[in-house]
């Protein structure tokens, strides 16, 4: 299909990326040269550039009025690369957990809105009775063990800000339905190292979760172990925690963080 035949929204996206590629070709560039490089009219290029400036992806020099890329694209790329590195590392440990427990194992991280967890990787339970999940699925932070984990390991003000914007829905009769209820759990999670979902997201399913840290000591993901309540054994909780701590520690070490705060002891 010729460019002129493409839907307007597709053509617009292609022009935006052409402009970004033009900006990436040199440290700074004027509007006329950029419009020529990107095969875009000056008026269109200017309109897109103003939007990119507002979003923080482009800066403009006051005297020369030339445009340049900011580090925001680098930040996005770095976050993506971090997850690409994270998943192969986590896969090794998740496979071990799957072999040890035969239960469902999940790796999750905050979505762009920080109010949801997105499932990055998983190992299904080896039993017929198991929870339903899929990679790419999003679930609310307040009703998942992984969400609580990442809330617990972020700055308190940031956690309060996220929960203040959250629309709480009682997914089950056990779901926490207020910001304060969630906030009240976070100190205990930080102290023990494990967050729990006690049938809060799905009736009949319990989950335990621990943090995964990057080289800067930031909790960038969470690792969880999920059970149908009929197979969850409370007397084995310490054993489950120890397995999760070992896995979380090894994944974090692979990312360059060697001071994991929890262990089998």
N, C-alpha and C positions, 0 to 999 in steps of 0.2 A: 504494500500500500504506500503510495507517495505521501510525503510529509504533508502536502496540502489536503490530502484526503483523510488524515488522521483526525479523530475526535478532538475538539478544542482542548479538553483537559489533558489528553495525552501529549498533544503538541506543546502545551504550556510546560509540562513536566520536562520534556525533552529540551526546551529552551533554557529552563532553570539549570539543568545539568550541563548544558553547553556553556553557560555563563560561569558555572563553578569550575569547569575544566579550564576555561580561559583565565580565570583568576589564579588557578593553581600553576599556570605556566610561567609566571614571573611574580616577583615580590609585590609589585603594585602596578596598576594599569588604569589608563584613562577610559572614559566612557566610549569615545569614538573607536579606539582600538579594540576595546572589549566587544563592542557590538559587531565589528568586522570579524573578529576571531570566532564569535559564537553564531555568526550568520543570523543575527537578530537586529531588528530596527533599534535605533537609539532610544526611541520612546518606550518601547517594550523592555529593553535592557534596563533602562532607568527605573521603570516601575518595579521590576523584579528586584533590582538592587536595593531599593528603598525598603521593600519588605524584608529582604535578607538582613539589612542593617537593623531593623526593628527586632528581628528574631535573634540577633547577636552573632550571625554567621559571617558578616562582612563589616569592615570598618572603612572609613573614608578620611583621608588626610585633609586638614582644613585648608592649607595653602594651595596645594596642587590639585585638590579635589579628586585625586586618584583613589581607586578602590583596592582593598586587599582582604584576603581571607583572615579570619580570626582563628583562635585555637579551638573553637567550639566543635568544628568538624573533626579535629584531632581527638577531642574528648569522646565523641561518638564512636570513632574508629577504635580508639583504645578500649572502650567498654565492650565493643563487639569482639575484639581480639582476646580480651580477658575471658570472655565466655567460651570462645573457641578453645583456649588453653584449658579452661576449667573443666569442660565436659570430658575430654579424654582422660584427664587425671581422675575425675570423679568416677568415671566408668569402671576403672579397675577396682576401686573400693566398693562401689555399688554391687559389682558382680560378686565380690567376696561376701558382702552382707546378704545378698540373695541366696548364696549357697549355704550360709550359716543359719539363716532364719526361714528361708523359703517364703517369706512374706514380701509385700510390695515395698519397693524402695523408690524414693523420689528425690530429685534435685530441683530446687526452685530458687528464683530470684525475684526481686521487686520489679513490677512492670513500670512503664514510664510514668504512670500516674501515682505510683507508690502506694496506692490503695488496694492493689491486687498483687497476688503471687502468680507468676507464670511458671509452668512446669517445663524445665529445660531438658530433663532426661529422666528415664524411669526403667525399673525392672518390675515386671508384673509378678504377682504372687504365683507360686507354683501349685496353689490349691484352687479348686473350682469356686469356692466361696471367697470372693475378694472385692475390693473397692473398684469402682469404675473411674478411669483417668486416661488422659492422653497428653502427649507432649504438645505444648502450646496452649493448653487449657489455662484459664485464668480463674483464680478463686480469691475471695476477699481476705485481706490480711487478718481481720479480727476473728475469723472462724477457722483458721488453719494453724497448725503447730508451726509450720514454716514461716507464716506471716508474723506470728507472735515472736518467734526467734529473731527475726530481722528488726522488728520494732524494739525489742529488748536491747539489741546491740547497736542501736543508733543513738544519737544525741536526744536527750529527753525532750527538748523543745521541738525537735523535728518530729518525734513520735506524736506529741500532743497536737502539732499542726496537722499531721496526716489524719489522725483520728477525729479532729474537730471538723474536717471536711467530709468525713465518711458518712454515708447513708446506711445505717444498720438495718439489716433484715434478719428476722429470726428464722434461720433455715431449719432448725429443729428446736425442740423445747429446751435444749441445753445451750443454745447459742448465746454468747455475750452480746447484749443489745445496747451498750452505751460505751462511750469513750472511757469513762471512769472505771468500769468493770475491767476493761482490757489493761488500762494503765496500772491498776492495782496488782495485776499478775506479773508485770514486767520485772520488778525487783527480785522476786523469787526465781524467775527464769534466769536472770543474770547470775544469781548466787549459785543455783544448782547446775546451770548450764544446759538444761533441757526444758523445752516447751512442750505442752500437751494440748491435743485436741481431743476432748472427751465427748465424742459424738456431737460436736458443735457444728460441723459442716455436713455430716451425713449420719443419720441414725444407724447404729450398729457398727460404726467404724471409729477406732481410736488410733491416734498417731502420736509419735514421739519425734522430736526434731532437735538438731544441734546446729550451731553456726559453722560456716566455712569462712576463713579469713584470707584476705589477700596479703601481699608483702608489706603493706602499710598498716596491717592490723585492723582493717575495716571488714566487717561482716558483709560479704558481697553475695552470699548464697546460703541456703540452708539445706540440710540433708535430713530426710525423714524416713521413718519406719512405720508402716500402717498395718493394722490388724482388724479383722472382724472381732467384735467384742467376745464372741463365743470362743475365740482362740487366744485372746489376750490373757496372760497369766500375771497377776499383780506381783506374785512372789518372784517373778523373773525380771522385774523392772530394772533392778540394778544391772543385771546381765545385759539387757537390751541397751541400757545407757552406756555401758562399757564398750560394747561393739560400736555404737554410734560415735563415741568419743574417739576411739581408735581410728575410725574411718575419717572423721572430721579433721583429726590431727594430721593424718597422712596427706589428705588433700591439701590442707593449708600449708603443710611443709613443701609440697610440690609447687605451690604458688609463691614460696619464699617467706612464709611466716613460720617461725620455729618456736614460738612461745605460747603454744596452745594452752589455754588456762584450765583445761579439765583433762582428767585421765581416769584409768580404771580404779585408781585408789580414791 
